[in-house]
Structure formats: C-alpha cells, structure tokens
Amino acid sequence: MHLNLHKTFSVPHGGGGPGAGPVGVTKALAPYLPFPRVREKGGKFTVNFESDGSIGRLRAFFGNTLALVRAYAYVITLGRNGLREMSENAILNANYLLARLKDLFPPFIDESCMHECVLTPPAGSGLRTLDIAKRLLDYGFYAPTVYFPLIVPEAMMVEPTETESKKTMDDFADAMRAIAEEARKDPGLLRSAPHTLPVRRLDEVTAARNPVLRWRPAVRPAPEPARK
C-alpha cells in the first residue's frame, strides 16, 4: 500500500518529483524491503543495513525525509478515528465542488466521486483547458491538475484536500463560474490570459522541447578602456 503525499503535504509526484510516499506491506513481505531501514529496540532507534532477503538499496536520496516525518506526525496526531474523518472530509469537499460546477463544466463521469473530480470545459465553447488554467491565475488560483487522466479530452482534475475551508472552495467555484461566463461573452479574454501577472502567456511547446535547466547570468560586454 502506497500513501501518496502530494496534496496535504505538498510533496510533488510524477514529472514534478522526486515523489514521496510511505509504503506499507504485510509482515510476510517485510524482509524483502529495501534498506537502510529504521528499527526500534529498547526505546532506541537504529539504522539497519542488513537483511538476508532485502532487495538492497534503491537510491541514496533522502530529500523527502522531512515530508515523511511531517506526514507521520500528522497521522499520529489524528489517530485512527481522525484519519477516517480526514478522508471523509476530502471526499465531501471534492463532491461539493463537483455539485457547484457540474452544470457549467461537465464531469467526465456524472456520478459521485471520491477525493477528486474530473471536469471538462463548457460544451460548445471551443475553449481549451489550458485557457481556463491560465485565466484562473488572474483570479489568484493556481490551476488544478490539467490534461490528466490522459483518457479524458481536456481534463481538469480538481482535488481539494480535507483542510480546505468552505470559503476557499466557494471562491474557487465562483472564479470558475465567472470564467465560464467570460468564455460565453468574450472567449478571446481567456485565450490571451493571464493578464495581471508580470509574465503573459508563454510558449509551452518550445519550453518543453528546449528546456532551460540551469540559470546563467547575462554576459555583459567588457568595459571600454578609459580614454586618455
């Protein structure tokens, strides 16, 4: 069982990785887990690098350690009953947004969802999900996951966490509904968004094909020699 930490704990996954998530197995599979592993004995914790059946070390990356500790502390604080309530709230929040938006943004599957709902642009608008995502920036919202799942044309995956307030969800729903109205009256406004940020619409195709992965300062021309 893998517990993904990409929402409440703000840990990226997929292309935005490295991903992080605790993995739980049955007792029978425990000897085969990779090492190093933390073990408790006599109230003390040690790091163990030996196991007869282990598949060995996978990676030597520990950048996600603090995220895992934070998740563990949160789970321990909630307890079993709190963990169930947390999950129920996440599902409730997703269905609340689905109910508020489904008349304008048709869901891919028109039924109750779990912790996320998959919406599509207004029917007949000719808009792309990217246009909606960019316009949301003008309303102060970073877009939800777009173009995923891949089997859904122009998908928008909305995943509110259990910690989102009703006000925040209502503000997001109001922004989405306002964008739907803009799409009806002035679709060009969305196609040229964002309008309020220092950087306007970027060429994402060029950025994907020619990524700049390292910043380098601009080369300044050498100063001219002083005239005598």
Buried (B, 14 or more C-beta within 10 A) or exposed (E): EEEEBBBBBEBBBEEEEEBBBBEEEEEEEEEEBEBBBEEEEEEEEEEEEEBEEBEEEEEEEEEBEEBBEBBEEBBEEBEEEEBEEBEEBBBEBBBBBBEBBEEBBEBBEEEEBEBBBBBBBBEEBEBBBBBBBBBBBBBEBEBBBBBEEEEBEBBBBBBBBBEBEEEEBEBBBEBBBEBBEBBEEEBEBBBEBBEEEEEEBEEEEEEEEEEEEEEEEEEEEEEEEEEE
